[in-house]
């Protein structure tokens, strides 16, 4: 606690440091729209789920390189990275496992069919328009994996006159990153193409190591939009990225100089929107995702699977129908087909198919102050059969008190992954899906004419049929996957935003998690009981300064069988406009050079300095 108070004092000093100038008032903020919560565009105030929306401008002011740095600042997320930049990074939302949060890019699921999780370390921020995070079970719309919530990373569209954006960044650990974007758009047509290259010498992935583990990432992404008539819209998007990561195996191999992973990742999607009638909108989405990971070490430990070739893929067709039957009632129905593939060379080569139907109702009453949402979905897997999930929610806007109440109850599930089903010696084809039930109740209130906003949410979530590996042969140490575990999670999420002046904003958030593995009676691994964030932003037309304080409490890490110490980190970022179309930026991470762990026996960067320039032509 003393460390927390000390760092809060230092952070308070940083809050007041940049308050020295003034500028014109900012323009009015447009109504915030979200699409992930119900698969239709709606104001955040009408959603019955708790939603976080992180806009492009907010990301740009952070001056970060990868989406992992954005997620660290969100109190409801716990990001765990096995070392520095480029190392495996997963997210735990609301106490769930990394495979309990569905991850999408532009509405296309990108979860690994073999492991069920997603590595966020590869996602560059250059082409991100916004990030939408929907908390709580969302299987009613999205099926498997959406047990703790959904993270949807949405790419930018081109708009306006043709332009070229250039940027270059360099800094600590031999880091450099050039980036190029070409974009534009009119009423009938828009386009955007972004490419970037990132390279760093890195730090040792192993905490006790001394040899640096470098990382390289190159990507290209594009999006094309066509609107030949007011009734028809077509959008094509694609993303390819390559990464090369030098790895360590934590405490079991502090410095492994030859352990390297190469990854190739492809995402392609096409979406068509058609209004047959003014009240009937059809959306057809077709997508394919493919990942190839090649891991090599010329001198492997015979007891570890260092050398591997894993190819995974997912093909999806989703046909959605939105019926705008009146001003107060919207009916959404749809059908989805998905085929997942995983090939682990020399071990297994399998596929799995799923067919699903879903339905959702949105009803607005009492001058649209009361919003109801109820949905149901049926999934039919060829491996275990059918699974039905449902969700009901409501939000009530009490205008006289300038507050909003939200509540919901929902169910979710996760289908066994192809590894859990078929990996030789470990897989079990008789596995059932993991299941969850959850409820939440929240309050949001504005104070002093929107200058202060506060929120408070309480939630409970119970998991059953969780898949774990059990020992069945102590002589050969053979293990097999089984539905044996249960877990209970209770939590409180609190947040506040304060507008001190037209140029100074403060935002704070706190998450409390009470987790229990009902099988062992212990806390769930790597889930901190407390996480607290505090962010101060000073912005004018020409300059912005952002200071972030992040506190993560003590948590147990089962991989090393010990508690990881709590830690506090302060990051500072600033952007200055030299002239129209040209800005410079600087960022200091881990300002006070704290030594800490996100994952047991893996290293984290010390104080780091980065600077760069952005030019728009």
N, C-alpha and C positions, 0 to 999 in steps of 0.2 A: 504494500500500500504506500509506503514511503516513496518508493521509486515512481509509482504512478503520480503522486502529488507533486514530486519534484519535476517530472516531465511536463505535467500540466502547467506548472508555473512558467517553465521555459517556453512552452508553446504560447501561453498568454502574451508573453513579451513579443513573440513573432507576429501575433495577430495585430498588434498596434504599430509595429515597425513601419509598414508601408503607407500609413495614413498621412499623406503630405500634399495631396493635390486634389483638384476637382475637375469636373468636365460636365458635358451636357447630360441630361437625363436619358436613361435607356428607353427604347421604344416599348410599347405594351407587349407582354408575352401572349402568344396565341394559345388557344385551348390545347392542352396536351392530349394527344390521341394515342391509343394503344390497340394493337391488332392481335396479340398473342393470347390474351385472356379468353376470348370467345371466338377467335378466327374471323371476326368482323371488326371493322373500324368503329371505335367507340371512345368517348371521353373517359379519362381515367376515373373521373368522379362517378361514372355509371358502372364501373366494374364491381363485381361482387367478390373478386379475389384481391388479395393484397399484391400490388404491383410496384416494381421499381423501374423507372425509365431513366436511362443515362443518355443524354443527347450528345451530338457531335461537338458542340461548342464546349461542353463541360469536359469532354475527353481531350479536346485540343488544348485547353488551359493546363491540363496535367502535364503535357509535353512528355508523355511516356511512350514506350516503344511497342509493348505487347499488352494484350488484354489482361494478362495476369496482374499487371500493376494497377489496373482499374479495379479489379475484383478485390484486391487487398484493402481497399478503402471503404468497402461496403460492410457494415457491421453484421448483416445477416448471413454473409458468406464467410467460410473459413477456407482459404486457399492453402494447399499443401504442395510444396515444390521440393523435389529431391535434389537440391543443389541450386546453382545459380541459373542465369538466363538460358533457356533452351532445354533444361532438364524437365523430366516428367512433372506436370502440374495438374492437380485435380481439385475439384471444388466440392465442399460439403455444405449443403443448404438445409437449414432447419434440422440439423442433427442427423440427416440421412446419409447414406453411403454415397460415394462418388457415382455409383451406377444407379442411384435413385433419383437423379436429376436429368431430365431430358435436355439435350443440347441440340440446337438447330442453328443453321446459318441461312438467312433469308427464308426461313420457314421449312428448310430441308433438314431432316434429322441426320446427324453426323456421328452418332454414337458408334463405337467399335462393336460390331456384332460378335467378335470373339471374346472381349473382356467386359462389355457392357458399359464402359466408362469412356471418357474423352480427355485427351491431352491438350490443355489450353495453352501450353507454352509456345505453340507454333503460330498462334493467331496474332498477326500484325494489326495495328489499329488504323493503318493508313486508309483503308476503304470502308471503315465502319461509319454508318450514319447514326445509328443509335443501338442501344442494347435494352431489351425488355426482359425483365425477370418476374415471373409469376410464381408466387409462393403457395405451397400446399398441393395436394393431389390434383392432377390435371389429366388423369387417364381417360376421363369422359370424352375429351377431344383428341388426345394424342396417344392413348393406349399405353404400351409398355414403357418403362423407365420413368414416366412422369409421376413418381410417387411423392417426392418432396417438392417438386416444382419443375419449371421449365425456364431455360435460358435461351433466348432467341437473339442472335447477333445479326443485325440487318445492315446490308451493304448500301452504299450511297448510290443515288441516281444522278445522271447529268442534268443540268438545268442552265438556262440562260445562254448567252453568247459563247461561242467556242473559246476555250481557255486552256492554258497549260499551267499546272502547279508543280513547282520543283521544291525539294527540300534536301537538306544535308545535315547530318548530326554526327558528332564525334565526342568521345569522352573516355572515362576510366576503363581499365582492362583492355585497352586496344580496341575499343568499340567504334565502329563507324557504320553509317547507314544513309545511302542516297535513295531518293524516291521521286517518281514521276507520275503525274496524272494528266490525262487528256479528257476533257468532258465538254458537254454542251447539251442543249435541249430546247425544243419548241413544243407547240401544242400537240403536234402529230408524232413527234419523234424525239427520243433522247438517247444519249450514249455516254458511257464512262469507261475508261481503261486506266488501271492503276498497276504500277510495277514497282518493286522495291527489292533492295538487297541489304542484308544485315550480317555483320561479322563481328565477333568478339573473341578475345583470348580467354575470357571467362575467369572463374575461380575454380578451385578444386571442388568437385561435386561432393567428395567425402570430407567431412568436417576435419578429420585428422590428417588429411592429405596435404601435399605440397605442390604436386604437379597440376597445372592449370588444365581445365577441361573446356576447350573451345566450342563454339557453336556458330553455324552458318545457316542462314535462311534466305531463300529467294522465292518471290511469289509474283504472280500476275493474276489480276481479276478484272472482269468486265461485266457490263450490264447494258442491254439494249432494250428500249421500249418503243412499241408501235401502237398508235391509236388512229387507225384509218377512219373510224366513225365514232360517234358518241356512244354507240352500243357495244363496241368491241375494243379490247385492249390486250396486247400480247407483250410478254416480257421474257427475255432470254438472259440468263446469267451463268457465269462460270468462274471457277477459281481453281488455280493450280499452285501448289507450293512444294518446294523441296527443302529438306533440312538435313544437316549433318551434325550429329551430336556426339561429343566425346563423353564417355560414361565412367562412373565408378560404382562400386557396389557397397557404399557406406562403410561401416566398420569391418565387414567381412573382407574387404579388399580396398584399403585406404587409397592406394594409388595404383590404378590399372592403366598403364600408358597406351595400351593397344585396343582397348574396348571401345568400339565405334558403332553407331547406328545411323543408317541412311534411310530417309523416308521420302516417299513420293505420294502426294495426296491430290485427288481430283474431285471436284464437285461441279456438276452440270445440272441445270434445271430449266424448264420452260413452263410458263404459266399463261393461261388464257382466261380472260374475264369477258363474259357475254351477258348482256341484258336482253333477254328475249322479250320481256315485258318490263314496264317500269318497276313492277313489284318483284320481279324474279331475276336474281343474279346467279349465274353459274360460274364457278371457278374450277378449272381443270389444271392440275399441277402434276408434271411428270419430272422425276429427278433420278439421277444416278450418282452414287458416291463410291469411290474406290481408293483404298489406301494400301501401300506396299511398304513394309518395314524389313530392312535387311540389317541384321546385327552380326558383327564379326569380332572375334578375338583370336589371333593366331596361336596363343598359348593359354587355352582355357583351363580352368579348374574342372576336373572330370566330374565333379558333383554338381556343377551348375550348367544351365542350358544357355551358354553365352552365344553360340552360333545358331541363328534361326532365320528363316524366311517366312514371313507371314503376309498373306494377301487377303484383304477383306473387301467386301462390297455390299451395297444395298441399293436396290431398285424399288422405287415407290411411285404409285399412281393414286392421286387423291381427287375425287370428283365431289365438289361441295356445292350445295344449293342454298341460297339465302332468299327467304320469302319475306319481303317487307309488307306485311299484310295490312298494317295500319301505322299511325304515328306512334302507337304505344306497344305494338307487338311485332316481334321478329322471330321467325322460325328458321332454324338452320338444320339441314340434314346433309348427310354425305356418306360416301363409301370409299374405302381405302384398301389397296392391295400392296403388300410389301414382300419382297424376297431378299433374304439375307444370306450372305455367303462368307465362308472363312476357309482358307487353306493354310495349314501349317505344314510346310514341306517335310515329308518323312513321318508325320504324325497323323494328320487327318485332313480330309477335304469334304466339307459338308455344306448343305443349304437348309434353309428353313423358310416356310411360307406362312403368311398370315393374311386373313381377310377380315375386314371390319365394317360395321355400320354404326353411325352415330347420329344423335338427334339432340338439339338444344332449343330451349324456349327462353325468350327475353321479354318481360312484361314490365311496362312503366305505368305507375298509377299516381294519383294525387298530384297532378300537374308535373309529373315526371320526377317527383321527389323520392318516390319509393320504387325501387327496381328489384324485380325478382329474376332469378336465372335458375333453370333446372335442366339437367341433361342426363343422357344415358348412352352407353356405348356397349356394343358386343363385339368381341374379338374371337376369331376362330383360328387357333394355331394347329398346324399339322402335328406338332410334337406332343401337346398335352390336351388339346381340345378347346372348348369354349370358356370364355371369361367375360362376365358382365360387370361393368363399373358404372357408378352414378355420382352425381353431385348436385346439391341445392345450395343456393346462396341468395342473400338479400343485402341491399344497401339503402339506407334511409338518410336523406339530406334534411336536417332540421335547420331551416333557414333562419328562424328566429334566434337560435342559439349559435349560428354560424359553425355548425359541427356536422359530422357525418358518422354514422354507425354502420359497420359491416359485420356480417356473420356468414359462416358457411359450414357445411358438413359434406365430406366426400370420401370416396374410396379410390384406391389405385392398386396397380400390380406391376410386377416386373417379370417378364418371361425369362427362363433360364437361358444363359448365353450359350453359344456354340462350344466354347471351351468347357463350360460346366456340364454340357450334355455329352460331348464326344471326345474330349482330350484323353488319349490312352493312359490308363492307369489311374485317372482321377475323375473322368466324366461319368455321369450317371443319366442314361436316357429316360429314366422313370421320374425325374424331378418334376415337381409341381411349381407353379409360379409363386413368387413372393407376393404377400398381400399387405395392404395397409388401410386403416381408417383414420380419419382426422377431422377435428373441428377447430374453429377459431372464432374469436370475437374481437373486434377492433373499434377504436374511436379515433377520429381525427377532428381537430378543432383549430380554427383561425382566431387570432387575438389581435387587438389593436389594428383594425383595418388591414388585415393580411400581412402585417409586419412581423408577426410571430405565428408559426404553425407548429402544432404538437400532435404526436400520434402515439397510441399505445395499443398493442396487440397481445393477446394471450392465445396460445394454441396448445393442443395435445395431439399426439400422433402415436399410434400403436402399429407395430409390424409383427407379422406372423409368417411362418414358413420360410424364414430367412435361410439362405443357402450357405452352409459352412462345410469345411472338409473335416472328416472324421477318420481316425486311424483304425484300419481294419486288420492290419497285419504288422505287429510290432517287430517282427524279425526283418522283414524287407522294408519297413516303414511305408507300406502302401496305404494311401488315403483315397477316399472317395467323397464326392459331393453329396450332401443330403440336406433335406428341409428340416432342420432341427432347432433353429434359433428363433428367439422372440426378443423384441426390444420395445421400450416405452420412452417417449420423449415428451417433455413439457417445456414450454419456453415463453419468455416475454421479450417482445421487441418494442423499444421505445425510441422515438426520434423527435428532433426539434430543429426548426430553421428560424433564424433571426435576421431581419433586415435592419441593421443599425442605421445606415444611411442609404442614399441612392447608389453608393459605390462599395459598401462594405456589407458582406453577408457571412453569417456563421451558421454552420450546420453540424449537428451532433447526433450520434446514434449509439444505442446500447442494446446488446442482445445477451440474455441470460438463458442458458440451456441446462436442463436437468435430464440427463440421459441414463438409461440403465439397460444393460444386457440381461434380460430376464433369465437366461440360462446360467450365467455366472454370478449375477448380482453386481457386477462391476460397471463402471462408466464405459461408454462406447469410446473406442480408440480415436485419438486425435480430435476429439470434440472439446473445445474450451468451454468452461462454465461461463466465462465472461469475455466479451469482446466490446471494446469501446472505441469510437472514432470521433474526432473533432477536426473540422475543416474550417479555415478562415479564408475568404476571398476578397481581395480589393481589386476593383476593375474600373477603368475609365475607357474612353474611346481609344486611347493609345497604349495603355499599359494594364497588365493584370499580374497580381502576385497571389499565389495560392500556397498556404501552409497546411499540412496534414499531420495530425497526431493519431497514431494507431497503437492501441493496447490490446494484447491477446493474453488471456489468462493461462494458468497452468492446465495441462492436459496430459492424459496417459497415452503413451504410444506403445501398442502391443508388439510392434516389430522389434523394439529394443528392450521391452519389459521394464520401462521406467517412466517416471513423469518428466515431461519437458517443462522447463522453467518458463514462467510468464516473461513477457518482454514488451518494451515500448520502442517505437520507431517514429522519427519525425522526418518528413520530406518537405522540401520547399521548391517551388517552381515559379518562374516569371517569364512573361512574354512582353516584348516592346515593339510597337509599330514604328519602323524607321520612316516609312512613307507609304502611300497607297500601294498595296500589293507586295510589300516587303516587311517581314517581321523577323526579329531575332529572339531566341529563347534560351534559357538556362534552367537546369534542374539539379538539385542536390538530393540524393537519396541517403537515408540513414545518417542524418546530419551529425549526430553525436556518436557515430561509429559503434553502435551497440552490437554485442556478440549474442546471437540467439539461434534457435533451431525452429524450422517449420516442420521438418520430419527428422526423427531421431537419427543421429550420426551423419546427417548431411549438412553441408555448409551453406552459409548465406553471405551475400556481399557486405563488406564494410562500407564506410563513407565513400560515395561515388559522385563524380561531377560530370555533367553532360551539357553540351551547348550546340546550337545549330541555327539555321536560317531557313525561312520559307519565302518563296517568291511566286507570285501569281502573275502570269503574262496574259 
